[in-house]
Amino acid sequence: MKELKVGLIGTGRISDTHLKPITALENIELVAVADIDEKLVQEAANNYDCEAYLDYKKMLDDKDLDVVHICTPHNLHAEMTIAAAKRGIHVLTEKPMALSLEDADNMIQTAESNGVKLGVIFQNRFNKASQEIKKLIDKEELGELKGARVFVNWYRPDSYYENIYWKGTWEQEGGGVVIDQAIHTLDLLQWFVGEVDFLEANIANRAHETLEVEDMAEGYIKFKNGLNASFHTTNFYTYDADVFLELHGTKGVVTMEKDKVTVKLDEKEEYIVDESDAQEEIGKSYWGISHKRQINQFYDAIINNKPLAVDGQEGKKVLKTVLAIYEAGKNNKRINF
């Protein structure tokens, strides 16, 4: 079998969650990394025994890559994805895939027209808790879904934004707590429940004086299947509390707290699926443990010509919701889908 040549763009703090799984796979060779920060990129190149580039386009042109991972500031995802896809390179990008639906569509279309796969990181879909909930819903064991509630309450001090130049900006990050933290749990909610009908939301900056984006958001999401969902997210809590997501159906309730799900079905014994003690974690604990699982699925899809679990179309769904939350919050109006 042909060995796949891989490059990575963006050697900041999230990059290890990609680089370690890449280098653990058979028939995959990490050949280069790129970043505009010379110190960071050289350190990554030294750690992973590959070549360093300060210009990502030069890396794409020089190295005859099969795959590239994109771990850069949010506003660069679209540009870099399109540049790689036009060169016939498969792309796995961190979330969010883009900062506009127009850019997302361009990414999807460019990948399709050049015959390459476009994956978007939403690793929490691969957690055992998430997989258990999805299985129960698909088998209709919860009955008709009626309601859902989501809480993401974390802590991001001013220093977090001061130390990462692009964080906390509309232009480069695209927002605050919704697009950076809550997006993962909103993605799970949509994956579980289905298509959104409309939403209403409030956003505000309550506790970060120097921040231009929101540090809290709350709202109501009405899904096309009739389910009512509420969400509340902040990044001015005193610690990173466990993410909470609950689904209520006519036959029971499932409650997810971080990596644990408690299942209470009518006339069945309550049970728990828990992998909170798993040893696969790489990087920050709140990133979860499933980057490796999604990356493995991405390469299996390329090698064996299978569908991606989370492709560009899937990545676009929650981006549409995030952007709608911002539009609703800024303009105090209902957003219909």
PALO-776671 format. One record per residue: x, z, y of N, C-alpha, C in turn; residue number from 1. Coordinates in steps of 0.02 Angstrom, whole numbers, plus 50000, padded with zeros to 5 digits. Example, Ala and Ser with C-alpha at 12.3 -4.5 7.8 and 13.67 -1.06 7.14 Angstrom:
BEGIN
(atom (50660 50390 49716) (50615 50390 49775) (50660 50390 49835) 1)
(atom (50642 50354 49888) (50684 50357 49947) (50645 50394 50002) 2)
//
This chain:
BEGIN
(atom (50041 50000 49941) (50000 50000 50000) (50044 50000 50063) 1)
(atom (50023 49963 50114) (50059 49960 50177) (50059 50028 50212) 2)
(atom (50116 50048 50237) (50121 50110 50276) (50095 50097 50347) 3)
(atom (50051 50140 50370) (50023 50133 50437) (50070 50164 50488) 4)
(atom (50084 50126 50541) (50127 50151 50595) (50082 50180 50650) 5)
(atom (50099 50241 50671) (50056 50279 50716) (50094 50300 50778) 6)
(atom (50059 50297 50835) (50085 50324 50897) (50035 50372 50927) 7)
(atom (50058 50413 50972) (50014 50461 51006) (50029 50461 51081) 8)
(atom (49977 50462 51122) (49984 50464 51195) (49958 50531 51220) 9)
(atom (50002 50568 51255) (49982 50632 51282) (50008 50689 51239) 10)
(atom (50065 50718 51258) (50097 50769 51217) (50087 50839 51245) 11)
(atom (50029 50851 51276) (50011 50917 51300) (49989 50963 51243) 12)
(atom (49953 51015 51261) (49940 51069 51213) (49896 51050 51155) 13)
(atom (49853 50999 51162) (49810 50979 51106) (49847 50935 51056) 14)
(atom (49905 50909 51074) (49937 50857 51033) (49957 50882 50964) 15)
(atom (49977 50945 50957) (49997 50970 50892) (49941 50967 50841) 16)
(atom (49879 50974 50864) (49822 50971 50818) (49813 50901 50789) 17)
(atom (49845 50852 50819) (49847 50784 50792) (49912 50771 50754) 18)
(atom (49967 50791 50784) (50033 50773 50757) (50046 50806 50689) 19)
(atom (50025 50867 50680) (50037 50901 50616) (49998 50868 50559) 20)
(atom (49933 50854 50568) (49898 50819 50514) (49924 50748 50502) 21)
(atom (49943 50712 50555) (49969 50645 50547) (50031 50646 50502) 22)
(atom (50077 50691 50517) (50140 50692 50480) (50133 50721 50410) 23)
(atom (50075 50750 50395) (50064 50776 50327) (50033 50724 50280) 24)
(atom (50011 50668 50308) (49977 50618 50267) (50027 50570 50234) 25)
(atom (50011 50547 50174) (50052 50498 50139) (50038 50428 50167) 26)
(atom (50088 50386 50166) (50083 50316 50188) (50066 50310 50262) 27)
(atom (50079 50363 50300) (50069 50363 50372) (50136 50382 50404) 28)
(atom (50160 50341 50451) (50223 50355 50485) (50212 50363 50560) 29)
(atom (50227 50422 50585) (50226 50432 50658) (50290 50402 50686) 30)
(atom (50283 50349 50726) (50343 50315 50750) (50359 50329 50823) 31)
(atom (50308 50351 50863) (50322 50361 50934) (50268 50404 50966) 32)
(atom (50289 50437 51021) (50243 50474 51064) (50257 50454 51136) 33)
(atom (50206 50459 51178) (50213 50439 51248) (50181 50491 51294) 34)
(atom (50214 50502 51350) (50187 50547 51401) (50227 50535 51465) 35)
(atom (50196 50547 51523) (50232 50540 51586) (50277 50600 51600) 36)
(atom (50267 50655 51564) (50308 50715 51571) (50368 50709 51524) 37)
(atom (50426 50697 51551) (50485 50684 51510) (50503 50742 51465) 38)
(atom (50497 50803 51490) (50514 50862 51451) (50466 50869 51391) 39)
(atom (50401 50863 51404) (50352 50870 51350) (50360 50816 51297) 40)
(atom (50368 50754 51318) (50371 50700 51270) (50434 50703 51228) 41)
(atom (50489 50723 51259) (50552 50727 51221) (50549 50785 51171) 42)
(atom (50518 50839 51191) (50510 50896 51145) (50468 50876 51085) 43)
(atom (50414 50840 51097) (50372 50817 51041) (50410 50768 50996) 44)
(atom (50447 50723 51027) (50486 50674 50988) (50538 50709 50945) 45)
(atom (50569 50759 50972) (50619 50798 50934) (50587 50836 50877) 46)
(atom (50530 50867 50891) (50496 50907 50840) (50470 50865 50783) 47)
(atom (50451 50803 50797) (50419 50762 50746) (50461 50701 50726) 48)
(atom (50523 50700 50748) (50571 50649 50727) (50546 50578 50739) 49)
(atom (50527 50565 50802) (50504 50498 50819) (50530 50480 50889) 50)
(atom (50513 50422 50913) (50539 50398 50976) (50494 50419 51034) 51)
(atom (50524 50433 51092) (50487 50454 51151) (50482 50397 51202) 52)
(atom (50423 50390 51233) (50412 50341 51285) (50380 50375 51346) 53)
(atom (50400 50354 51405) (50368 50376 51466) (50313 50328 51488) 54)
(atom (50311 50269 51460) (50262 50217 51476) (50223 50201 51412) 55)
(atom (50159 50219 51410) (50121 50209 51348) (50113 50135 51331) 56)
(atom (50107 50092 51382) (50098 50021 51368) (50161 49991 51336) 57)
(atom (50218 50016 51356) (50281 49993 51325) (50283 50014 51252) 58)
(atom (50260 50075 51238) (50256 50097 51169) (50209 50052 51129) 59)
(atom (50151 50036 51157) (50103 49993 51121) (50133 49924 51108) 60)
(atom (50173 49899 51155) (50203 49832 51147) (50263 49832 51101) 61)
(atom (50301 49886 51102) (50365 49888 51065) (50358 49903 50991) 62)
(atom (50311 49946 50973) (50314 49979 50907) (50269 49949 50854) 63)
(atom (50233 49896 50867) (50191 49864 50816) (50146 49915 50781) 64)
(atom (50110 49954 50821) (50070 50009 50794) (50007 49984 50759) 65)
(atom (49986 50023 50709) (49922 50012 50677) (49869 50058 50707) 66)
(atom (49890 50118 50728) (49844 50170 50752) (49876 50205 50812) 67)
(atom (49833 50224 50860) (49857 50267 50914) (49806 50323 50925) 68)
(atom (49833 50383 50936) (49792 50442 50953) (49798 50453 51028) 69)
(atom (49742 50468 51061) (49742 50477 51134) (49723 50550 51150) 70)
(atom (49770 50585 51180) (49762 50657 51195) (49779 50671 51268) 71)
(atom (49754 50629 51311) (49771 50630 51382) (49713 50659 51424) 72)
(atom (49723 50666 51490) (49667 50685 51533) (49607 50638 51523) 73)
(atom (49548 50666 51532) (49486 50630 51515) (49480 50562 51548) 74)
(atom (49500 50557 51611) (49490 50495 51648) (49533 50437 51623) 75)
(atom (49582 50452 51580) (49626 50400 51554) (49605 50373 51485) 76)
(atom (49556 50405 51454) (49537 50386 51386) (49514 50314 51381) 77)
(atom (49472 50293 51427) (49444 50225 51424) (49499 50173 51433) 78)
(atom (49537 50180 51486) (49591 50132 51500) (49639 50125 51440) 79)
(atom (49659 50181 51412) (49708 50179 51357) (49677 50152 51293) 80)
(atom (49614 50170 51279) (49580 50144 51220) (49574 50069 51224) 81)
(atom (49554 50043 51281) (49545 49971 51289) (49612 49935 51283) 82)
(atom (49665 49963 51312) (49731 49933 51307) (49754 49928 51235) 83)
(atom (49741 49981 51196) (49762 49981 51125) (49719 49933 51084) 84)
(atom (49654 49936 51094) (49609 49893 51055) (49623 49819 51066) 85)
(atom (49639 49801 51128) (49655 49731 51143) (49718 49708 51105) 86)
(atom (49760 49755 51086) (49820 49739 51048) (49809 49745 50972) 87)
(atom (49746 49755 50953) (49729 49759 50882) (49748 49825 50850) 88)
(atom (49747 49879 50889) (49767 49945 50866) (49705 49990 50859) 89)
(atom (49696 50023 50802) (49642 50071 50793) (49654 50131 50839) 90)
(atom (49599 50162 50862) (49605 50217 50911) (49565 50277 50888) 91)
(atom (49597 50336 50894) (49562 50400 50887) (49575 50438 50952) 92)
(atom (49522 50448 50992) (49529 50480 51056) (49497 50549 51056) 93)
(atom (49527 50594 51094) (49496 50659 51105) (49432 50650 51144) 94)
(atom (49390 50701 51141) (49329 50701 51181) (49345 50718 51254) 95)
(atom (49301 50701 51301) (49248 50651 51295) (49278 50582 51292) 96)
(atom (49243 50535 51262) (49273 50469 51254) (49285 50436 51322) 97)
(atom (49245 50453 51372) (49251 50422 51438) (49215 50466 51488) 98)
(atom (49217 50446 51551) (49181 50482 51603) (49120 50445 51629) 99)
(atom (49106 50387 51601) (49046 50350 51618) (49021 50312 51557) 100)
(atom (48957 50297 51556) (48929 50259 51501) (48954 50187 51502) 101)
(atom (48966 50161 51561) (48994 50093 51567) (49062 50089 51533) 102)
(atom (49105 50138 51546) (49171 50139 51513) (49163 50147 51438) 103)
(atom (49117 50190 51417) (49107 50200 51345) (49086 50135 51312) 104)
(atom (49040 50099 51344) (49018 50034 51316) (49076 49984 51313) 105)
(atom (49117 49983 51364) (49174 49938 51363) (49223 49955 51307) 106)
(atom (49233 50019 51295) (49276 50040 51240) (49248 50017 51173) 107)
(atom (49185 50028 51163) (49152 50009 51100) (49155 49934 51090) 108)
(atom (49139 49896 51141) (49138 49823 51137) (49208 49795 51125) 109)
(atom (49258 49824 51158) (49326 49799 51150) (49351 49812 51079) 110)
(atom (49335 49871 51053) (49355 49886 50984) (49321 49839 50935) 111)
(atom (49257 49828 50944) (49220 49784 50899) (49246 49712 50901) 112)
(atom (49257 49687 50961) (49278 49617 50969) (49349 49606 50943) 113)
(atom (49389 49658 50938) (49457 49652 50912) (49465 49677 50841) 114)
(atom (49409 49694 50810) (49410 49712 50739) (49446 49777 50723) 115)
(atom (49444 49826 50770) (49476 49890 50758) (49425 49946 50761) 116)
(atom (49444 50002 50732) (49400 50060 50731) (49413 50104 50792) 117)
(atom (49360 50133 50819) (49364 50180 50874) (49331 50245 50853) 118)
(atom (49371 50297 50847) (49346 50363 50829) (49351 50410 50888) 119)
(atom (49305 50458 50890) (49305 50508 50944) (49306 50578 50912) 120)
(atom (49350 50620 50935) (49357 50687 50906) (49298 50732 50924) 121)
(atom (49260 50749 50873) (49212 50804 50875) (49219 50842 50810) 122)
(atom (49274 50879 50806) (49296 50908 50743) (49248 50960 50714) 123)
(atom (49206 50990 50757) (49162 51042 50731) (49108 51016 50685) 124)
(atom (49097 50951 50685) (49051 50923 50635) (49077 50931 50564) 125)
(atom (49142 50942 50558) (49174 50946 50492) (49181 51018 50468) 126)
(atom (49162 51067 50509) (49163 51136 50486) (49112 51145 50429) 127)
(atom (49127 51190 50383) (49081 51201 50327) (49014 51226 50350) 128)
(atom (49013 51267 50403) (48950 51291 50429) (48907 51234 50455) 129)
(atom (48938 51189 50493) (48901 51131 50520) (48877 51086 50464) 130)
(atom (48919 51074 50414) (48900 51032 50358) (48841 51062 50320) 131)
(atom (48840 51128 50313) (48785 51161 50278) (48719 51152 50316) 132)
(atom (48721 51161 50382) (48661 51152 50422) (48636 51079 50417) 133)
(atom (48682 51032 50423) (48662 50961 50419) (48631 50945 50351) 134)
(atom (48659 50973 50299) (48631 50961 50231) (48560 50989 50226) 135)
(atom (48549 51049 50251) (48483 51079 50249) (48432 51038 50287) 136)
(atom (48451 51012 50345) (48406 50971 50385) (48390 50906 50351) 137)
(atom (48442 50873 50324) (48432 50809 50291) (48387 50816 50229) 138)
(atom (48391 50873 50196) (48349 50886 50136) (48282 50916 50155) 139)
(atom (48270 50924 50221) (48207 50950 50248) (48192 51021 50224) 140)
(atom (48244 51059 50208) (48233 51128 50185) (48214 51175 50240) 141)
(atom (48226 51156 50303) (48203 51197 50359) (48132 51179 50380) 142)
(atom (48104 51127 50350) (48038 51104 50369) (48042 51065 50434) 143)
(atom (47988 51066 50471) (47987 51033 50536) (48026 51074 50587) 144)
(atom (48073 51042 50620) (48114 51078 50669) (48072 51090 50732) 145)
(atom (48073 51154 50755) (48032 51173 50811) (48072 51191 50874) 146)
(atom (48125 51230 50864) (48162 51254 50923) (48236 51263 50909) 147)
(atom (48274 51266 50963) (48346 51277 50957) (48370 51314 51020) 148)
(atom (48423 51353 51011) (48455 51384 51069) (48530 51385 51059) 149)
(atom (48566 51375 51115) (48639 51367 51114) (48668 51411 51169) 150)
(atom (48721 51449 51150) (48758 51489 51199) (48833 51475 51190) 151)
(atom (48866 51456 51244) (48939 51449 51244) (48964 51487 51306) 152)
(atom (48991 51546 51295) (49013 51589 51350) (49086 51608 51339) 153)
(atom (49129 51575 51377) (49201 51584 51369) (49233 51607 51434) 154)
(atom (49299 51614 51431) (49337 51640 51488) (49391 51591 51507) 155)
(atom (49387 51566 51569) (49440 51524 51597) (49457 51549 51667) 156)
(atom (49512 51585 51673) (49531 51612 51738) (49554 51557 51785) 157)
(atom (49562 51574 51849) (49586 51525 51897) (49653 51496 51876) 158)
(atom (49695 51537 51844) (49761 51514 51824) (49758 51457 51773) 159)
(atom (49705 51456 51732) (49696 51402 51684) (49693 51335 51720) 160)
(atom (49657 51333 51776) (49650 51271 51814) (49712 51257 51857) 161)
(atom (49743 51309 51881) (49803 51300 51922) (49861 51273 51882) 162)
(atom (49864 51290 51817) (49920 51270 51775) (49912 51201 51742) 163)
(atom (49852 51173 51745) (49840 51107 51716) (49810 51064 51772) 164)
(atom (49850 51019 51799) (49834 50985 51862) (49768 50948 51862) 165)
(atom (49747 50923 51806) (49688 50880 51805) (49624 50917 51788) 166)
(atom (49631 50979 51765) (49572 51019 51747) (49534 51040 51810) 167)
(atom (49469 51047 51803) (49428 51072 51857) (49416 51021 51912) 168)
(atom (49423 50956 51897) (49412 50904 51947) (49359 50855 51922) 169)
(atom (49317 50832 51967) (49268 50781 51948) (49302 50715 51932) 170)
(atom (49354 50698 51968) (49385 50633 51960) (49422 50626 51894) 171)
(atom (49458 50679 51873) (49500 50673 51814) (49472 50707 51751) 172)
(atom (49440 50765 51760) (49409 50797 51702) (49337 50776 51693) 173)
(atom (49305 50758 51748) (49236 50736 51744) (49185 50791 51750) 174)
(atom (49208 50853 51761) (49164 50910 51765) (49200 50973 51743) 175)
(atom (49163 51023 51726) (49192 51087 51707) (49171 51110 51638) 176)
(atom (49133 51165 51636) (49118 51197 51572) (49076 51152 51526) 177)
(atom (49035 51109 51553) (48992 51067 51510) (49033 51014 51474) 178)
(atom (49073 50976 51511) (49110 50920 51481) (49172 50943 51443) 179)
(atom (49196 51003 51458) (49258 51025 51425) (49246 51074 51369) 180)
(atom (49201 51122 51378) (49190 51172 51327) (49124 51162 51288) 181)
(atom (49068 51159 51324) (49003 51157 51289) (48989 51091 51254) 182)
(atom (49026 51039 51271) (49013 50973 51242) (49013 50973 51166) 183)
(atom (49056 51014 51136) (49061 51015 51063) (48996 51042 51032) 184)
(atom (48968 51095 51061) (48908 51124 51033) (48847 51082 51049) 185)
(atom (48846 51050 51107) (48793 51002 51122) (48795 50943 51074) 186)
(atom (48855 50922 51055) (48862 50868 51005) (48832 50890 50938) 187)
(atom (48847 50951 50917) (48818 50976 50854) (48742 50977 50858) 188)
(atom (48715 51002 50914) (48643 51005 50922) (48611 50936 50914) 189)
(atom (48640 50886 50946) (48612 50818 50940) (48621 50790 50871) 190)
(atom (48678 50804 50840) (48690 50781 50772) (48639 50810 50724) 191)
(atom (48622 50874 50733) (48573 50906 50691) (48502 50881 50704) 192)
(atom (48484 50874 50767) (48414 50866 50786) (48393 50793 50796) 193)
(atom (48435 50752 50828) (48416 50683 50839) (48417 50663 50912) 194)
(atom (48374 50616 50930) (48375 50585 50996) (48341 50629 51049) 195)
(atom (48371 50630 51108) (48343 50667 51165) (48288 50625 51198) 196)
(atom (48235 50659 51218) (48181 50628 51256) (48193 50636 51331) 197)
(atom (48203 50698 51353) (48220 50711 51423) (48252 50780 51428) 198)
(atom (48282 50793 51485) (48311 50859 51496) (48306 50879 51569) 199)
(atom (48310 50944 51581) (48314 50973 51647) (48371 51023 51646) 200)
(atom (48408 51031 51701) (48466 51075 51699) (48483 51101 51769) 201)
(atom (48517 51157 51770) (48547 51184 51831) (48622 51192 51819) 202)
(atom (48662 51175 51869) (48734 51187 51865) (48755 51222 51928) 203)
(atom (48810 51261 51923) (48834 51298 51982) (48906 51319 51970) 204)
(atom (48939 51334 52025) (49005 51367 52023) (48993 51438 52048) 205)
(atom (48997 51486 52001) (48980 51555 52018) (49040 51600 52027) 206)
(atom (49096 51585 51995) (49150 51635 51993) (49220 51608 52005) 207)
(atom (49227 51543 52019) (49292 51513 52031) (49295 51484 52102) 208)
(atom (49324 51520 52147) (49322 51501 52218) (49358 51436 52232) 209)
(atom (49410 51420 52195) (49449 51360 52209) (49427 51300 52168) 210)
(atom (49376 51308 52128) (49356 51256 52081) (49303 51211 52113) 211)
(atom (49310 51145 52103) (49261 51099 52132) (49205 51081 52084) 212)
(atom (49214 51099 52019) (49164 51082 51968) (49125 51145 51948) 213)
(atom (49077 51135 51902) (49034 51191 51882) (49069 51238 51833) 214)
(atom (49054 51302 51838) (49077 51350 51788) (49019 51381 51750) 215)
(atom (48958 51357 51764) (48899 51377 51724) (48848 51321 51724) 216)
(atom (48809 51320 51671) (48753 51273 51666) (48701 51301 51618) 217)
(atom (48639 51287 51633) (48585 51306 51587) (48532 51253 51592) 218)
(atom (48493 51247 51538) (48442 51197 51542) (48397 51193 51481) 219)
(atom (48353 51143 51484) (48301 51131 51434) (48308 51059 51410) 220)
(atom (48311 51049 51345) (48315 50982 51316) (48255 50972 51270) 221)
(atom (48218 50920 51283) (48162 50901 51240) (48184 50843 51197) 222)
(atom (48179 50851 51132) (48199 50798 51086) (48138 50756 51066) 223)
(atom (48151 50695 51044) (48097 50649 51028) (48056 50670 50968) 224)
(atom (48084 50714 50926) (48046 50740 50869) (48003 50800 50889) 225)
(atom (48003 50818 50953) (47961 50873 50978) (47997 50939 50986) 226)
(atom (48058 50944 50961) (48095 51008 50965) (48111 51025 51038) 227)
(atom (48103 51089 51054) (48123 51116 51119) (48189 51154 51111) 228)
(atom (48238 51139 51154) (48302 51172 51151) (48321 51201 51218) 229)
(atom (48351 51259 51217) (48379 51288 51279) (48454 51296 51269) 230)
(atom (48492 51291 51324) (48564 51302 51320) (48587 51342 51381) 231)
(atom (48639 51380 51371) (48670 51419 51425) (48745 51421 51412) 232)
(atom (48783 51401 51462) (48856 51400 51453) (48891 51423 51517) 233)
(atom (48943 51462 51509) (48984 51484 51565) (49057 51486 51543) 234)
(atom (49103 51484 51591) (49173 51498 51575) (49201 51552 51621) 235)
(atom (49157 51599 51640) (49179 51657 51678) (49161 51723 51642) 236)
(atom (49148 51718 51576) (49138 51779 51537) (49206 51814 51530) 237)
(atom (49208 51872 51500) (49269 51912 51497) (49314 51896 51437) 238)
(atom (49289 51857 51389) (49329 51834 51333) (49294 51773 51303) 239)
(atom (49326 51741 51255) (49295 51683 51223) (49249 51707 51167) 240)
(atom (49187 51719 51186) (49138 51742 51137) (49124 51687 51086) 241)
(atom (49104 51707 51026) (49089 51658 50974) (49031 51613 50996) 242)
(atom (49040 51548 50986) (48986 51501 51000) (48925 51518 50957) 243)
(atom (48866 51512 50986) (48804 51529 50952) (48757 51469 50954) 244)
(atom (48731 51450 50897) (48681 51396 50893) (48631 51416 50840) 245)
(atom (48567 51414 50858) (48514 51431 50811) (48462 51376 50808) 246)
(atom (48439 51361 50748) (48385 51313 50738) (48328 51347 50702) 247)
(atom (48268 51337 50728) (48208 51366 50698) (48163 51310 50672) 248)
(atom (48146 51314 50607) (48100 51266 50578) (48041 51301 50547) 249)
(atom (47992 51262 50524) (47932 51291 50495) (47945 51326 50429) 250)
(atom (48004 51315 50399) (48020 51347 50335) (48079 51396 50340) 251)
(atom (48104 51408 50401) (48159 51455 50405) (48200 51448 50469) 252)
(atom (48254 51487 50471) (48298 51489 50529) (48371 51487 50505) 253)
(atom (48412 51447 50539) (48485 51449 50527) (48519 51470 50592) 254)
(atom (48568 51514 50586) (48605 51538 50644) (48679 51528 50632) 255)
(atom (48711 51491 50677) (48783 51479 50673) (48818 51519 50728) 256)
(atom (48867 51558 50707) (48910 51594 50753) (48982 51576 50736) 257)
(atom (49014 51537 50781) (49081 51510 50770) (49082 51471 50705) 258)
(atom (49117 51495 50654) (49125 51458 50592) (49083 51487 50535) 259)
(atom (49032 51526 50552) (48990 51558 50502) (48917 51539 50514) 260)
(atom (48881 51522 50461) (48810 51508 50467) (48771 51555 50420) 261)
(atom (48718 51584 50447) (48673 51626 50408) (48608 51587 50398) 262)
(atom (48587 51580 50336) (48529 51540 50318) (48473 51586 50293) 263)
(atom (48416 51582 50326) (48357 51622 50307) (48299 51574 50296) 264)
(atom (48286 51558 50233) (48232 51513 50216) (48175 51552 50185) 265)
(atom (48114 51531 50199) (48055 51565 50172) (48059 51566 50095) 266)
(atom (48044 51625 50068) (48040 51635 49995) (48105 51621 49959) 267)
(atom (48162 51623 49997) (48228 51616 49965) (48273 51671 49991) 268)
(atom (48322 51689 49951) (48367 51743 49971) (48414 51719 50027) 269)
(atom (48423 51761 50076) (48468 51745 50132) (48539 51735 50105) 270)
(atom (48576 51686 50134) (48646 51677 50115) (48687 51656 50175) 271)
(atom (48753 51662 50167) (48800 51649 50222) (48853 51601 50197) 272)
(atom (48871 51552 50240) (48928 51509 50229) (48978 51526 50284) 273)
(atom (49037 51548 50264) (49085 51575 50312) (49156 51552 50295) 274)
(atom (49189 51521 50344) (49259 51504 50335) (49300 51530 50394) 275)
(atom (49278 51585 50424) (49312 51612 50482) (49382 51637 50466) 276)
(atom (49396 51649 50402) (49463 51671 50382) (49507 51614 50357) 277)
(atom (49484 51553 50364) (49523 51495 50341) (49591 51493 50375) 278)
(atom (49640 51468 50339) (49709 51468 50364) (49732 51401 50391) 279)
(atom (49687 51355 50403) (49706 51288 50425) (49715 51281 50500) 280)
(atom (49700 51335 50536) (49697 51331 50609) (49763 51309 50640) 281)
(atom (49759 51262 50686) (49817 51238 50724) (49799 51243 50798) 282)
(atom (49839 51276 50837) (49826 51280 50909) (49777 51336 50925) 283)
(atom (49738 51326 50978) (49693 51378 51002) (49638 51392 50951) 284)
(atom (49619 51456 50944) (49569 51474 50894) (49501 51442 50908) 285)
(atom (49485 51433 50973) (49419 51405 50989) (49416 51330 50976) 286)
(atom (49472 51298 50959) (49469 51228 50939) (49443 51221 50868) 287)
(atom (49439 51276 50831) (49416 51274 50763) (49469 51250 50715) 288)
(atom (49449 51232 50655) (49497 51218 50602) (49490 51148 50574) 289)
(atom (49451 51105 50606) (49433 51043 50572) (49461 50979 50603) 290)
(atom (49508 50984 50651) (49542 50923 50672) (49572 50887 50611) 291)
(atom (49604 50926 50568) (49636 50896 50509) (49586 50858 50466) 292)
(atom (49527 50886 50458) (49476 50854 50416) (49452 50789 50447) 293)
(atom (49441 50790 50513) (49418 50728 50545) (49473 50675 50545) 294)
(atom (49534 50696 50557) (49590 50648 50556) (49598 50618 50487) 295)
(atom (49592 50658 50435) (49596 50632 50367) (49541 50581 50354) 296)
(atom (49481 50595 50378) (49425 50548 50367) (49437 50483 50405) 297)
(atom (49466 50489 50465) (49482 50430 50505) (49529 50383 50468) 298)
(atom (49582 50411 50439) (49630 50368 50403) (49601 50342 50338) 299)
(atom (49561 50382 50304) (49528 50358 50244) (49482 50298 50260) 300)
(atom (49448 50301 50317) (49405 50246 50338) (49444 50183 50353) 301)
(atom (49503 50190 50383) (49545 50132 50397) (49572 50102 50332) 302)
(atom (49600 50144 50290) (49633 50121 50229) (49583 50089 50181) 303)
(atom (49524 50120 50175) (49476 50097 50126) (49416 50060 50156) 304)
(atom (49423 50042 50220) (49372 50004 50256) (49303 50036 50249) 305)
(atom (49300 50100 50267) (49238 50138 50266) (49214 50151 50338) 306)
(atom (49151 50169 50347) (49127 50187 50414) (49159 50253 50437) 307)
(atom (49169 50259 50501) (49193 50322 50529) (49136 50372 50532) 308)
(atom (49152 50435 50522) (49101 50488 50529) (49080 50495 50602) 309)
(atom (49128 50489 50648) (49113 50494 50719) (49145 50435 50755) 310)
(atom (49107 50382 50764) (49133 50322 50796) (49115 50322 50871) 311)
(atom (49127 50267 50904) (49113 50263 50975) (49040 50273 50992) 312)
(atom (48996 50245 50952) (48924 50253 50964) (48904 50327 50959) 313)
(atom (48932 50362 50911) (48917 50433 50905) (48946 50472 50964) 314)
(atom (49007 50455 50984) (49037 50489 51041) (48999 50478 51105) 315)
(atom (48968 50420 51111) (48930 50404 51172) (48866 50446 51179) 316)
(atom (48837 50467 51123) (48774 50503 51126) (48779 50567 51166) 317)
(atom (48829 50608 51151) (48834 50672 51187) (48861 50661 51258) 318)
(atom (48901 50608 51268) (48922 50592 51336) (48861 50577 51379) 319)
(atom (48813 50541 51353) (48752 50527 51391) (48716 50591 51409) 320)
(atom (48714 50639 51363) (48682 50703 51377) (48720 50742 51430) 321)
(atom (48785 50745 51424) (48826 50781 51473) (48816 50752 51543) 322)
(atom (48819 50686 51549) (48810 50654 51614) (48740 50666 51641) 323)
(atom (48690 50668 51597) (48622 50682 51618) (48615 50754 51643) 324)
(atom (48650 50801 51612) (48649 50870 51635) (48677 50874 51706) 325)
(atom (48731 50837 51719) (48759 50837 51787) (48711 50805 51837) 326)
(atom (48681 50750 51818) (48634 50716 51863) (48574 50761 51878) 327)
(atom (48548 50793 51826) (48490 50837 51835) (48508 50897 51879) 328)
(atom (48568 50925 51866) (48588 50984 51904) (48603 50969 51977) 329)
(atom (48634 50912 51990) (48652 50894 52059) (48591 50874 52100) 330)
(atom (48542 50844 52066) (48485 50815 52102) (48419 50853 52091) 331)
(atom (48421 50905 52051) (48362 50947 52038) (48303 50904 52015) 332)
(atom (48316 50864 51962) (48262 50822 51937) (48268 50815 51861) 333)
(atom (48213 50797 51830) (48211 50783 51758) (48244 50716 51746) 334)
(atom (48283 50712 51692) (48315 50650 51672) (48284 50627 51606) 335)
(atom (48252 50569 51609) (48223 50540 51549) (48274 50494 51515) 336)
(atom (48273 50493 51448) (48320 50452 51410) (48286 50387 51388) 337)
//
